[in-house]
């Protein structure tokens, strides 16, 4: 019989998601790739919130925080994509290394 899935398993999954997101943010030059990395980092936080909520006697606090993080991620995606569209219209590229000035 297999062992029970415990808190440490969820924390390892959260750590892997966080590391993948951090790698994405630090190595990508494409603005959309960077936004995807930030989304992975926020999802890692959600996994940890829900895991700690499940394995503690506190109740549903982690799940409520997770809902707020999901709302934050949706707002970040909408605003981030609007900024990327504005940058693309101005510079005709979304490579972040080419953006050297805020004004053109």
Secondary structure, 3 states (H helix, E strand, C coil): CCCCCCHHHHHHHHHHHHHHHHHHHHHCCEHHHHHHHHHHHHHHHHHHHHHHHHHCCCCCHHHHHHHHHHHHHHHHHHHHHHHHHHHHHHHCCCEHHHCCCCCC
